[in-house]
Amino acid sequence: MDKRFLKQLGLRKHNAGTSTGMDSTNSGKYLQSSSPVDNEWIGSVSKTSREEYDKVIQKAEEAFLVWREIPAPRRGEIVRQYGEELRKHKDALGRLVSYEMGKSLQEGWGEVQEMIDICDFAVGLSRQLYGLTMHSERPHHRMYEQWHPLGIVGIISAFNFPVAVWSWNAMIAMVCGDVCVWKPSEKVPLCGVACQNILRNVLEANEVPEGVSSIINGDYRVGEFMTKDPRVALVSATGSTRMGKIVGATVAGRLGRSLLELGGNNAIIITPSADLNLVLTGALFGAVGTAGQRCTTTRRLIIHESIFEEVKQKLAKAYGQLRIGNPLDEHNHVGPLIDKGAVDNYLHALSQIKEQGGRMIVEGGVLEGEAYASGCYVKPCIAEVENHYPIVQHETFAPILYLIKYKTIEEAVALQNGVPQGLSSAIMTNNLREAERFLSVAGSDCGIANVNIGTSGAEIGGAFGGEKETGGGRESGSDSWKAYMRRQTNTINYSTQIPLAQGIKFEL
């Protein structure tokens, strides 16, 4: 396989980079990165020691004192330049994402495009960090509020979006005046080093301190350095609900801030009036895109009983046309799962479906043969189930799609909401009343609710995040920037007296 993209991204074969992206002490211990595509070793990345971590935080603290004083539009200009560099490296970085993580090349390029888009968004945002003015009840007083940067923002990202989710946080935080310390997933460390290599060049060209953006590498213990560290004002963590509960409790224990983007168990309600062409496209990509390893993956189809058999048959036929294989081959739809552990979880879920009473419509299994020698390629499958099955209530990060019948729209909404997670949801309908009910206060309880599109593929302009066990955080667009800043209310007295609020008298 042609791997010139590694060299284009500044990654050396035998040692891809230090753990910080800065000149610092090397711990002498390494993360090894191998591709789930072909099991080939890609490179190694230095693990971050505690001593090295403290140096990173010290550099970040020093950089913050400088970065916060740079006017926000100037910070935005530096982010704009990063976006331009990403455009130049889109092909190479997209190929690295595809190869190290296993998602299709189209999705790899799409993920880098998300980075470019969020840079563009952040540039405009840098001139729109608005506060409010309020009328004071006291004469000759003026009240207003303003927003200041928090300081150090720690970012813990997951393997399934190895570059985009970091950029959602980092680009917004940077224009807000924060500095960032990033711990990429230990399963895709080279993607983090590549992003840092590109950004470092931009920071150096603008004579910005290197500590504005740093990376640390390792397993959950390195992440704990940040979650327990009072110097890290905000920890933004993306991953499983189990991980999020630990991070949230740890950060709350020191009264820090956390922004959590956790699991999803996303459903599409398919009504009798639905356009089945839309259904097939939305459900198919939602269920098998990234081999089912998205937090927004479509995991459940809640289908009206009158069209259940028709939808089931059409889906089974469509699944038969899926091409599974090397994700860097643009003709393939589905690549591998991230590793053998993910395959084991997939197989366990299949056994649980059958034990709990489910019926397989499209059988699953691990693919064999030379093209699938890594052992990480599995068959996307479909099962007819009941919503209350324990395995259906659980998020399995794999291409398993559950089909569930409903009779009334009220029942469908209750089924959609009847899981612990609350990230993304959708309804396929041409009935205005059904659509509006789904979006009403009595409808979907998720952070994202769509009509006539699937659950996956959110745009960066809207706030991204969910409710319940999804964590409640919001990233990316809209006013998500407020999570990375602190609000300050100011009162200015331009009179010669000090009248008190609420008419209180205090006289000597």
N, C-alpha and C positions, 0 to 999 in steps of 0.2 A: 504493500500500500504506500502511495506517495504521501510522505509526512513532512513536506517542505513547510507546511503551515507552522510546525513547531519552531523552526528556525526564524520564520518571519515574526513570530511573537516573542523572540528573545529567550526561548527555552532551550537549554542545553540538555543533551541526552542523559548525561550521567548525574547532573545536579541542576535541577530546574531553577533553583533560586533559593535565597535565604527565606526564612519564615516571615520576615518583616518587610522585605522589599527595601530595607535600609542597610547601611553598613553597620553590622552589629555582630555580636558574638554568635558563632555557630554552635548549636547544642551538641552536635555530633551524633544525633539521632534523627532518623529520616522516616517520612511517610513514603511508601511506594505506591505509585499510581499505575494501575493496569487497566486496559480497556475491556469492557464487557463485550465489545464487538468481536474480538479475536483472542482475548486473554494475553495479548502482548504487553510487556512492560513498557511504559511511556517514559517515566522519569521518576526522580525522587525529590522530595522537598523537605527541608530541615524542619523538625519539630521545634516548637517554641518551649524553651525552658522557663522556669519562674524568673530567673535572673534576666533573661532576655525580655520577657514580658514587661517587667518593671522598667526596663530601659525604653521600651516602646511607649509605655504610658507617660514616662517622663518627657520624652520627645513630643508626645501629643499635647501634654499640658503646656509646654513651652510654645508649641506652634499655635495653640488656641489664643494665647495672649496677642499674637500678631494677626492671626486670621480674623478674629472678631472685629478688629479695628479697620479692616479693609472694607470699603463701602460695598454693600450688597450687590449693586450692579456690576462692580468690578469682579466680585466673586462669581457672578453669573457669566461674565466674559470668559473666565478661566474654565468654567464648566462647558461653555460653548466650544472652546478649543478642544476639550476632551471629546465632545461629540463629533467634531471633525476628524479627529484621529481614529475614532471608532469606525467612521465611514470608510477610512482607508484600510482598516484591518477587519472589516466585516466578514469577508470571505474566510480569512485564516482563523479568526476567533470563532466563527460559526462552525468551522470544521473541527476545531478543538472541542467545543461543546458537544458536538455530535459524537466524536470519537471517545472522549473521556467519560461522558455520561451515558451515551447510547441512544439518544433521541434522533429522529430523522434529521437529515441535513436541512430540509426546509424549516424544521422547527429550530434547529441550531441558528440558522441565519435569522429567523424570526425573533429569536431571543436577543440577538445583538441589535436588531432593529428596535426592540423595546428599549434597550439602553440608549440608543440614539434619540428616540422619541422622548424619553424622560429628561435627557439633557436639554432638548429644545424646550420642554415644559418648564424646566428649572430656570432657564435663562429668562423667560418671561416672568416667572414668579419672583425673580430677584428684584424686580421693580414693583412688586405688588404685595409686600409683606405688611399689609394694612392693619392699623389699629382703629379705634373708635374715638370720637369726642362725645362728651356727655355734658348736659347743662347742670351746673351746680345749683343747689338750693341756697347757697350763700352768695351774697352780692360780691361782685368783683373777684370772682374765683373762676378758674377754668379747670375742667377735668378732662383727662384723656387717658387712653391706655396705649401701651406700646409692647412690642415683642422683642425679647433678647435671646441670643443663643444659649443653649444649655451648657455646652462644654464638650466633653467627650461622649460620643455616641458609639456604643458597641453593637456590632452587627453579627449575628449568627445566622448563616444561611444554610439551606438544605441542598442535597445533591441534585434534585430534579430540575431546579432552575439555578444553575451554578453561577450565572453572572447577572441576570436581569434583576432578581430580587435585591441583590446588593445595591445595584444602581438606583432602584426605586428609593432606597433609604439614603444612600450616600450622596447622590446628586442633590436631593432636596435638603438634606442636613447641611451640606457644604454651602449652598447659597444662603441658608439661614445663619451661617457663621459658626457652625459646629465643626469639630474635627472627628474623624472616623477611625475606628479600629475594627477590622473585619476578621472574623474567623470563618473561612469557607468550610464546607463539609469536608471531612477527611477522605471522603470517597472521590472527590474531584478537586484536589488541591492545585493542580496545574492551571485550571481556569482562573483561580484567584491570583496566582503569580502573574499570569499573562495580563490580566486587567491592571494590576499594579504596575507592571513594566510600562504599559502605555501611559498611565496616569502620571507616573513619576517623571517622564520626559516633559509632560505639560507643566507640571509644578516647577520643575527646574528652569524651564524656559521663561517662566514668569517670576522667578526668584522668590518662590513661596517656600516656606519651611517644609521639609520632607515629612514632618509629623502630622501634616494635615490629613494624610491618608496612609494607614499602615495595615499590614496583614499579620496575623498570627496563625499558626497551623498546629493541629493536633486533634486528639479526640475530645470527649466531653469534659475531661479534666482541664484542658486549656480553656474551654468555654467557661468553666467555673471560676477561672481567674477573674473574668469580667463580671460575672453575675454577683460575685461576693465583694467586688471592689467598689468602695464608696466614691472613688475618683471617676468612675464611669456613670455619668448622669442618667443615661437612658440605655437600656438593652433592648434591641429589636431582634426578636428570635422567630425564625420560621422553621417549622418541623412538626413532629407528632404532638398530639394532645398530651401524651405522657411526659414528653420533654417539656412542653410549655407549662405544665403544672409545677414542675420542679423549678424552672426558671422564674416563673411568676412569684412563687412563694419565697424563693431566695432573694430576689430583688426587693420584694415588698418588705422582707425582714429587715432590710437596711433603709427602708423608706425611699428607695430609688424608684425610677419609672421603668415600666416595661411596655413594649409594644409586641403583641403576640399574634402571629398568623399560623394557625394550627390546622388540624385535620378537617376534611370535608366528607360528606356522604350525600352527594348531590343527586337530585332527581329531576326528571322532566315529566310533567304531566301531559299526556297525549289525549286530547278530547276527540269526540266524533267528528267535529268540523275541521280538524287539523289537516293541513296540506302535507300529505305523506312524503312528498319529495323533500320538503324541509325537514321532516322528522328523520328520515334516513340519513341525510347529510349531517344534521346537528348531532344526532345520537351516535352515529358511527365515529366521527372525529372525536366527540366528547368522551367516548368509551375507550377507544384504542390509541388515541394520540398520546405520545410519550409512553407507550406501552402501559397506559393506565396509571402512570406515576405522576399525575398532577393533583394538587389539592382541589382543583376544580373539575377533575374527571367525572364524567357522568357514570354513576354507579347504579342508579335505579331508574327504570322507566315505569311510570304509573299509568297504565293504559286502560281506557274505557272498555268494558266487557264487550261492547258491540263491535269493536274493531281489533280486539286482542289477537285473534288468530291471524288476521291479515297482516298486522304489524309484525307479529312473530315470524311469519313465513318470509316476509320481505327482508327482515333483518338477517335471518339465517342465510338467505341467498346472498346478501351483501357480504356477510362474513366469509363466505366461501370464495369471494373474489379478492380478499386481502392478500397482499404480498408481504411476507415476513422475511427479513434478512438484514444484511449489512446496511446500517442507516445512512452511510455515506453514498450509497447507490440511490439516486433520486427516484428510481422506479419503485422502491420499496416503501410501504406504508408504515410498517411497524418494525422497530429494532428490538434489542434485548432489554431485559430487566437489568438493574444496576449491578447485581452480584448474585452469588449462589444463595445467600441468606434470603434475598427477595424471592427467589425461586421456591425456596422451602416454605415461605409464608403463603405463596400462591397455591402450592400443592396442599398445604394444610387447609386452606379455605375451601378448596374443591372437595376434600373429604368431609368437611363440616357441612357443606351444602347438602350432600347426600345423606349424612347422618341425621340432619335436622328436618328432612322431608322434602328438600328441593328436587327438582327434576331438570336434568341437563337438556337444553335445546341444541346448543352447539358445544360439543365436548372440548375440554381443555387437555393440557398435557405439555410435557417438555419436548421440544423438537430435537431430533437427532440427525446426524450426518455431518459431513465435512464443513458445510456452510454454517453449521450451528455448533461448532466444536467447543466454543466457550462454555456451553452448558447453561447459558442465560436466556436463551430464546424459548418463549412459551407461546401457546396458542391462545389468542383472545377467545373467550367463551361466553355463553349466555345460559342463564338458569332461570327457570320459573320458580318463584318462591313466595313466601308470605313475609310481610314487612317486619313482623315481630321476631323472626328467627334471630338468634344471637349473632350469627355470622353476618347477617344483613345490617344489623345495628352497628357493627364494627367496620371500620375503614380498612380494607385490604388494598395495599398499594400495588395493584396489578390489573390487567385487562379482564376483569370479571364484571359482566353486566347482568343485573337482576331485573326480571319482568314481574310486575305486580298488577293485578286487576283491580278496577274500582267501578262503582255503580253511579255515584253522584259526585258533583264537583266538591261538595262539602267533605265527603269521604276522601277524595283525592288530596285535598289540601291537608287534611288531618294526617294522612299517610306521609305526605311530603314532610310535614313538620315533626313526624313521630320518630325522630332519631336524635341522638345527643348532639350531633354537629349542626352547624348552621351557616355554611359558607355560601354556596351558590345554588340557584334553583331556576327552573324555567317552566313555561307552559306553552304548548303548541295548540293554538286555537284560532279560529276566525270569528269567534263569538265575542263581541265586545264586553258583554256582561261577565263572562267567565274571565276574560283578561283583566278587567278592572277589579273583580273580586280577588283574584290572585295577587294583585299589587296593593290591595287595601290593607287596613290594619288587621282585618280578620283573615288575611291571606298568608303568603309565605313569611316565615320567621327568619329568613336568611338575610345576610348582609347584601347579597346580590340576588335580584329577581328579574328574569328576562321573559319577554314574550316573543315567540316565534324565532328565537335563536337558542343555541344550546347553552350549557352551563360553563363551557370552557372558552378561553380566548378573550379575557377582559382587556379593555383599552386603558391606556395609562391616564386618560383625562379624568376618569372617575375614581373616587376613593375605593380602594380594594380592601376587603376584609369581611369578617363574619361574626356571628353571634354564638352564644352558648359555648360548647366546647371548642369552637374555632378560635376563641380567645378574645374577640371584641376589638382587635386593633384595626387601624386603617392606615394604608400606605398609598403612595403614588399620588394621584390627582386630587381635584377638588381642594378642600382646605386641610388635607392631611398634614401639611407643613406645620401646623400648630403643635403637633406632637413633638417636634424637634426644637421647640422654643418655650421660653417661660414668659408668662403674661405679667405685666407690671401696670398698675393703675397709678396715675400721677395727678396731683392737685396743685395748682399754682394760685397763690394769693397775690393779687396785684393792688390790694387796698392798703390802708394804713392801720387796719385793725385785724383782730383774729376772732371773727365770729365762729361759734361752734356749730356743728351740725345738730339737727333735731331741735334747734332753738334752746339748747342747754346754756344756762348762765353760769359763769365762773368768774366772780369778781373779788378782788382783794380790797 
